[in-house]
Amino acid sequence: MGYSFTNIQIRNTGEAIDRDRLVSMLTDGKKLRRVDKAEEANIIIAIIPGRESGWLTVASDLFEEDIEQTVTLAKKLSVLLQRETLVIGCLDSDYLFLNLLDDRSGTDAWASCGRYPDGRAPRRSNYAAWKGHVPDVQAFKTAMRLNGAFAEECLENIEPILSLPVSQGQICAESAMEDGTAQCFCFALEEDESKQELPRFTTGFVRHSTYCFFEDNVVGFLNESGPSRGVRVFFSGPVIDQRLAEIESVSIQLRAPHYKWTFIPVELKEIPTQDGSRQLGGTAPEVRIPKAVPQGLSLKKTLDMESERTINVRFKLVCKTDAQLDEKQLLQVTLMPMENHTGQYTCILEHWEPKIPVS
């Protein structure tokens, strides 16, 4: 894995920027409330003064690794502050881009290096648009093309041209928290508690489509509605109905504070079905079902919160020695909120075993 980051640079003009006003511009229209401690925050906005450079840096998980949202905010800041703003982003050390915006002149200049990891790059470099914003456009163009092993190394080449130190240009929301010069503004999400919607599951943060024997299997589920407590888990399909395998252990795996995990064991028993097929099920009434992840967050923040709120069903299957299995032997794993039976979701898994090469 390489390095990924996104930040917004604001050109220093000698006139001080009211930081509270700046933060208000960034959070306008967002359902956020200010909190005192970082431990209570879902969103942190860090402002780094850059006293020895020509730029004021803003880093935040409000827009981290979300190109479209970052550019939109940078355009807004250029309009409201009437200054140059510069978006710098790097994707997995493969692709680095710079987007210079200036509402006063209508400038929207783009430069990039490296290979975009997901197909076609968002834009092509337009170096002519940088004229008047860098001292030497040709030197800037040459510097951008001097690629190293990692895309972010290009920032070393353009540091003297932009008057932007590398340490400032490649800062991200997480590293900004460790910068001794950063001023951090902490916010918690204002989630609507008035809606008493029943929980409803969907597939989890990581999509699983296979299972194997004698190893831990994990299937994740996410709640896309209101919070609740208590779940039922069911196992069905040909593998269970035909008694081709037995489930040795089952637990519900939840994220705990400080990046730790909580495991809640589930005892299974046979559950009658309308069609007479065999089904195993168990309950975990103590499982807390987190509410749905709010809308309008950056992609990275959304994925982080989905990871934190995913309910994982962890289980181990033991295959019977005389069982004949192929990929068509499906296993169905269903998670149901105890408060809302219609909010259940079923993941259908195919049998898969790693192929051991024959020497």
Secondary structure, 3 states (H helix, E strand, C coil): CCCCEEEEEEECCCCCCCHHHHHHHHHCCCCEEEECCHHHCCEEEEEECCCCCCEEEEEECCCCCCHHHHHHHHHHHHHHHCCEEEEEEEECCCEEEEEEEECCCCEEEEEEEECCCCCCCCCCCCHHHHECCECCHHHHHHHHCCCCCCHHHHHHHHHHHHCCCHHHHCCCHHHHCCCCCCEEEEEEECCCCCCCCCCCEEECCCCCCEECCCCEEEEEEEECCCCEEEEEEEEECHHHHCCCEEEEEEEEEEEEHHHEEEEEECCCEECCCCCCCCCEEEEEEEEEECCCCCCCCCHHHHHHHHHHHCEEEEEEEEECCCCCCCCCCCEEEEEEECCCHHHCEEEEEEECCCCCCCC
